[in-house]
């Protein structure tokens, strides 16, 4: 099923989002939240499976490096600012009954959103993501430190032309079991071609604070929503042990191991994620 791409003006910025599935769905909607240097296509295999099952899915492209509409220097270009965008998107599209699904840096962004309003959606699915002081994990702490340097960012992105480097542990090698070369290169194009997008990413990375998330994650115990962790068990960045520790914070959580999947479990094993979303939606 082909996605429809729409632009929406929110109080904190203008973003694009993809929609899948019938507008008149009888099921609760699904909203996806991605992390740094990826776009809505991270979720496309899952969204297509859900759309075929009759679910309406929304996949915003947040201004985290693979976006095409600049966030701008007047915006709060921080994890909390991105969390505000997520809550504004949910409110503007009347999606308070949604199941929200988060991955990677998007998991941290979602926690900041929940910290501001623990009930802004109806259910939660976290795939492998940041929590506690793992924000980000190694080797990406080192990679993010390099990307924050304005003089280094563009040359580093240009170096990703080389598939061997792009699919190495310093690229997406730790994130995907079977990387698609076209996808892994295309997500870098906004950073290659637009200095304003590079400025947005630098500003965001400069605002990442491990201590901030370390304080927020334990407060997720206030969240009373149904929660499911769908965790790629082959992930060396966000290990299953980390995922189980994160799951234990929530009062109503379930944990699903997904063998053979890494951080981007939605691309490695989309059916497992789709099944978990359906099951979690039914727990509301």
C-alpha distance (Angstrom), angle and dihedral (degrees) to the residues before:
residue distance angle dihedral
X1 . . .
X2 3.81 . .
X3 3.79 117.1 .
X4 3.78 122.0 -124.6
X5 3.82 112.4 -134.5
X6 3.81 116.6 -148.4
X7 3.81 133.8 175.0
X8 3.79 120.6 -134.1
X9 3.82 129.6 -170.4
X10 3.80 111.6 -139.8
X11 3.81 127.5 -180.0
X12 3.81 90.3 -106.7
X13 3.80 98.5 42.0
X14 3.79 148.6 -42.3
X15 3.78 117.9 -85.8
X16 3.79 140.5 171.0
X17 3.76 123.0 -124.2
X18 3.78 136.2 -173.1
X19 3.78 123.8 -137.1
X20 3.79 128.3 -158.9
X21 3.78 132.3 -178.1
X22 3.80 135.6 23.4
X23 3.80 120.3 -31.4
X24 3.81 90.1 -142.7
X25 3.80 95.3 52.5
X26 3.80 117.0 157.7
X27 3.82 89.8 -149.2
X28 3.82 127.4 84.2
X29 3.83 110.6 -91.1
X30 3.80 122.7 -107.3
X31 3.81 125.0 -135.3
X32 3.82 121.4 -166.7
X33 3.83 127.3 -153.4
X34 3.82 119.6 -164.3
X35 3.79 132.7 -169.8
X36 3.81 138.9 -127.3
X37 3.82 121.8 -31.0
X38 3.80 98.0 3.1
X39 3.79 132.7 92.9
X40 3.81 139.0 -153.8
X41 3.80 90.9 -62.1
X42 3.81 89.8 77.2
X43 3.80 84.8 77.4
X44 3.80 101.0 35.7
X45 3.85 99.0 103.4
X46 3.81 90.7 49.6
X47 3.81 93.7 43.6
X48 3.80 91.4 50.4
X49 3.81 91.6 52.5
X50 3.79 90.7 49.1
X51 3.80 92.1 45.3
X52 3.80 89.6 54.0
X53 3.81 87.1 53.6
X54 3.80 91.1 52.4
X55 3.81 101.5 -97.7
X56 3.81 123.3 138.7
X57 3.82 109.4 -134.1
X58 3.81 131.6 -167.0
X59 3.81 121.2 -162.6
X60 3.82 112.6 -179.1
X61 3.79 119.3 -164.8
X62 3.79 103.2 -133.6
X63 3.82 120.1 -153.1
X64 3.81 94.4 -100.7
X65 3.80 101.3 122.4
X66 3.80 107.3 -66.3
X67 3.80 95.0 65.1
X68 3.81 124.2 113.2
X69 3.82 100.2 -154.2
X70 3.84 111.7 69.6
X71 3.79 116.7 -121.1
X72 3.81 91.3 -148.9
X73 3.78 136.9 -143.1
X74 3.81 93.1 -86.3
X75 3.81 91.6 63.3
X76 3.79 127.9 89.3
X77 3.79 93.8 -106.5
X78 3.79 95.9 -170.7
X79 3.81 136.7 102.4
X80 3.80 88.3 -94.8
X81 3.80 89.6 49.1
X82 3.80 89.9 52.4
X83 3.81 88.5 48.7
X84 3.79 89.2 54.6
X85 3.81 89.3 53.2
X86 3.80 90.0 52.9
X87 3.81 92.5 51.2
X88 3.81 91.2 45.2
X89 3.79 90.7 50.9
X90 3.81 91.8 50.9
X91 3.80 91.0 48.0
X92 3.80 95.8 45.0
X93 3.80 92.8 49.7
X94 3.83 93.1 42.3
X95 3.79 92.5 -120.4
X96 3.81 100.6 144.1
X97 3.83 88.6 125.9
X98 3.82 91.7 57.2
X99 3.76 131.6 120.3
X100 3.80 104.9 -127.3
X101 3.82 118.5 -148.1
X102 3.81 120.9 -163.7
X103 3.80 137.6 -175.1
X104 3.82 139.1 -174.9
X105 3.83 111.7 -27.6
X106 3.79 86.4 -0.6
X107 3.80 87.5 69.6
X108 3.80 89.8 60.7
X109 3.81 91.0 45.0
X110 3.81 89.2 51.7
X111 3.80 91.7 51.2
X112 3.80 90.2 53.4
X113 3.82 88.6 49.9
X114 3.81 90.9 50.5
X115 3.79 90.5 46.8
X116 3.81 87.8 59.3
X117 3.83 93.6 43.3
X118 3.82 119.5 4.3
X119 3.80 92.2 -167.1
X120 3.79 104.4 44.6
X121 3.85 90.1 116.7
X122 3.82 132.8 24.6
X123 3.82 104.3 -123.5
X124 3.81 140.1 8.8
X125 3.79 137.6 -141.6
X126 3.78 118.0 -175.0
X127 3.77 121.4 -168.1
X128 3.81 120.6 -170.4
X129 3.80 106.0 -38.4
X130 3.79 151.2 141.0
X131 3.80 119.5 -69.7
X132 3.80 137.0 155.4
X133 3.83 108.8 0.6
X134 3.82 94.0 -27.7
X135 3.80 92.4 105.5
X136 2.99 98.8 154.4
X137 3.80 114.3 -6.4
X138 3.78 122.9 -137.3
X139 2.96 135.0 -54.6
X140 3.81 86.7 27.6
X141 3.78 93.1 59.2
X142 3.80 85.3 66.0
X143 3.82 92.9 41.4
X144 3.82 92.5 50.1
X145 3.81 89.8 49.6
X146 3.81 88.9 56.7
X147 3.80 93.4 44.7
X148 3.81 90.9 54.1
X149 3.81 88.5 65.6
X150 3.80 107.9 92.3
X151 3.81 93.3 -153.4
X152 3.81 92.0 52.3
X153 3.79 102.6 40.6
X154 3.81 100.6 79.1
X155 3.85 95.4 42.6
X156 3.80 89.7 48.6
X157 3.78 91.7 51.1
X158 3.82 91.1 47.1
X159 3.80 89.2 53.1
X160 3.80 88.0 61.8
X161 3.82 87.6 76.5
X162 3.78 84.0 86.7
X163 3.79 107.4 83.7
X164 3.79 91.8 -155.6
X165 3.81 89.5 59.6
X166 3.81 95.0 37.9
X167 3.79 90.8 54.1
X168 3.80 94.7 41.9
X169 3.83 124.1 101.7
X170 3.81 88.1 -91.5
X171 3.81 89.5 57.8
X172 3.79 124.9 31.0
X173 3.79 98.2 -47.6
X174 3.80 92.8 107.2
X175 3.80 93.0 42.3
X176 3.81 103.2 53.5
X177 3.78 133.0 41.5
X178 3.83 92.8 -156.4
X179 3.83 111.4 18.3
X180 3.81 119.9 -157.2
X181 3.83 104.5 -135.3
X182 3.80 94.2 -150.1
X183 3.80 93.4 51.1
X184 3.79 95.0 43.4
X185 3.80 90.7 53.0
X186 3.80 98.0 41.3
X187 3.80 94.9 56.8
X188 3.81 88.7 64.1
X189 3.80 95.3 55.0
X190 3.83 97.6 91.9
X191 3.80 89.7 53.2
X192 3.80 91.2 47.6
X193 3.77 96.4 49.7
X194 3.81 108.3 32.5
X195 3.81 125.6 55.0
X196 3.81 89.9 -163.2
X197 3.80 90.7 61.4
X198 3.80 89.4 49.5
X199 3.81 89.1 51.5
X200 3.81 90.3 51.9
X201 3.79 92.7 51.5
X202 3.80 93.7 46.2
X203 3.81 90.8 50.2
X204 3.80 91.6 49.1
X205 3.80 94.7 47.7
X206 3.80 91.0 48.5
X207 3.80 89.4 58.0
X208 3.82 96.1 52.4
X209 3.80 106.8 115.9
X210 3.79 119.5 -177.5
X211 3.81 91.2 -161.4
X212 3.80 90.8 55.4
X213 3.80 93.8 55.8
X214 3.82 91.1 40.4
X215 3.81 87.2 60.6
X216 3.81 94.7 44.0
X217 3.81 101.6 47.8
X218 3.84 95.3 65.8
X219 3.80 88.3 51.9
X220 3.79 88.6 64.4
X221 3.80 84.1 85.4
X222 3.83 84.6 83.4
X223 3.81 89.6 64.7
X224 3.81 110.6 100.0
X225 3.82 96.6 -179.3
X226 3.82 122.8 114.6
X227 3.81 107.8 -91.3
X228 3.79 130.8 -167.2
X229 3.80 126.4 -173.5
X230 3.82 112.4 -152.7
X231 3.78 101.7 -170.2
X232 3.79 129.9 -171.9
X233 3.79 100.9 -135.4
X234 3.83 94.2 -157.1
X235 3.81 91.7 62.9
X236 3.80 113.7 121.4
X237 3.83 92.8 -176.6
X238 3.80 99.7 51.5
X239 3.79 101.7 23.5
X240 3.81 124.1 -159.7
X241 3.81 87.9 -109.6
X242 3.80 89.4 58.5
X243 3.80 90.4 47.8
X244 3.81 93.2 50.8
X245 3.80 90.8 49.0
X246 3.81 88.9 51.6
X247 3.81 91.9 47.5
X248 3.80 90.8 52.7
X249 3.82 90.6 63.7
X250 3.80 92.3 67.5
X251 3.78 122.3 76.1
X252 3.81 96.3 -140.3
X253 3.79 107.8 33.7
X254 3.77 138.1 139.6
X255 3.79 127.5 -165.0
X256 3.80 125.4 -145.3
X257 3.82 121.6 -171.6
X258 3.79 114.3 -147.2
X259 3.82 110.1 -161.5
X260 3.78 116.6 -148.3
X261 3.81 94.4 23.4
X262 3.78 129.6 109.9
X263 3.81 131.7 -168.8
X264 3.81 95.4 -49.6
X265 3.79 92.9 55.5
X266 3.82 89.4 158.1
X267 3.81 88.7 68.7
X268 3.80 97.8 35.2
X269 3.82 97.6 46.6
X270 3.82 109.7 6.6
X271 3.81 95.0 165.1
X272 3.81 91.4 60.6
X273 3.79 90.8 53.2
X274 3.80 93.5 45.1
X275 3.82 91.9 49.8
X276 3.80 91.0 50.0
X277 3.80 91.8 50.4
X278 3.80 91.4 52.2
X279 3.80 91.6 48.3
X280 3.80 93.6 46.1
X281 3.81 92.4 48.5
X282 3.80 88.1 54.6
X283 3.80 91.6 56.3
X284 3.82 93.0 65.5
